[in-house]
Amino acid sequence: MDKNVEVVVVGSGPVGLTAALALQNKGISCVVIEAEEKDAPRAGSRAIYLHNATLKLLEEASKGLGFTLAKNGVIWPIKRTLYRGKEVYVRNYGVTDTQDPNRLPHFTSLHQHAIEKHIYEACLKSGVQFIYGQPVTELEIAAEGVQVTTKNGDVWKAKYVIGCDGGRSVVRQEAGLTFEGPRTHDTFLVVDVTEDEENPLPIERVFHYQHPAMGRRNVMHVPFKGGWRVDLQLLADDKEEDFSSIEGVKEWLPKVMDQKYVDRITWVSSYRFHQVVVDSFTDEKRRVLLAGEAAHLFAPFGARGLNSGVPDAIIAVRGIQHALQADNEEQRQEAIDVAAKERRIAALWNRDGSTTALHHIQGDSPEMNMKRELASSLVSIVPRLGRWLDEGPYGPKFGPPELTTKY
C-alpha cells in the first residue's frame, strides 16, 4: 500500500469517516488510521441525534447518505416537559415521515453504531482506505507536510492531517495545541435500555425537572431507534456509586420507567462535563486541522458534539482543497486559517450555548431557581413560559454568527 497520500485522517468515528468521505469525493487522496481494531466493541449509544443541517451536509458528501440515516432513525412526534410532575409544556408535531424521498426531516435519532455503519459503507463505496489497530504515536510537522508514525513503525507521508481522534487526541498533543475552558463538578448518569418491540412506549422526548419519584433530581427520556436513553442528574451530595452501579440503576430506574426495562439495560455511564475548546484548530505550520472532540468537548445539551464535528470535518476538507490549489505559501496558509478560524468561532459559540443550558438545567443559583419556579407557576397564564422551560436545557437554538469568508 502506498504510504504517500495528500491527507491522513486520524480516527474512524463519525467525524473521521465524514472527513474521509468528503476528501474522497473531492478527489483528494487519503487514508483513515484508527487506533482500535476493526469492529472493536464500543460502549453505549453515545451520539444519537442528527440535526437537519448535519443530514444535509452528509447528503452533500455522499448522495443518499442523509436520507439513509433519516429513514433508519426515529423522529419523536411529541415532546413534553414536566416540573415536579406537573406538565408545563407539550408540543405535538403530528405525523412525522422519514420516508419522504425528496425532503430530509428536521432531525433523526439512532444509535451511534448505526450512524458510523452507514457513513462507513458510503466510504467503502467511495474507495476510502482504512488502517485499523494502529495508534498514531508521532507527528513530524514540517513546512512542506507531515510525517505520521504509527505504533508498529509504519510511516505515512502527507500534505495534511485531520485529527478526529477524540478528547484524548494524540494529534492535538503532537501539534502542540491545548484545550481551554472549565470542567463542571456535577455528575450525570446515562443509561441505555432496549425497547420492548411487542409493547413499546410512545415515542416521546420527556424532560422532568425534579422528578417527583427522584427527589430534586432531573430526569430526561430520549428515544432512539430500538431503545431509550435515560439521563439522571445527581445532586451535589449524592454518592455516585449508589446510582451508577447496576444494582443502583435497578433500584431507581423502575421509579421513572416500567419495571420491565430493568432487564433491558445495555449501558450505564457517569460523566462530568468539560466545557473546553482548543486554543487553535490548526498548528503553526498550517498542516494539521482538528475536528470533533479532538477540538472541543461540550455538555451534550442541544446535541452539539457530533453536530458540530461533522461541519468541522467538512470545512477542514474545504480548507485543504483550497490550500492544495493555492498559488503560493501565503495563499496556502490563508486557506487553512480561514477554515480553522471559522470552526473555532462556531466551537466557542457552542460552548457558550451549552454553558447557558447547563446553568439552566442545574438550577445552581437562587436566581435561576426562582425563575424556574415562577415560570412553572405561571405557565397556565403565560404559555410561552412553558416553552422557555422546555428549551432552556438545550441552550440557544439559533446558529453561530454567519461568517463572511473568501471561500
Order of alpha helices (4+ residues) and beta strands (2+ residues): beta-alpha-beta-beta-alpha-alpha-beta-beta-beta-alpha-beta-beta-beta-beta-alpha-beta-beta-beta-beta-beta-alpha-alpha-beta-beta-beta-beta-alpha-alpha-alpha-alpha
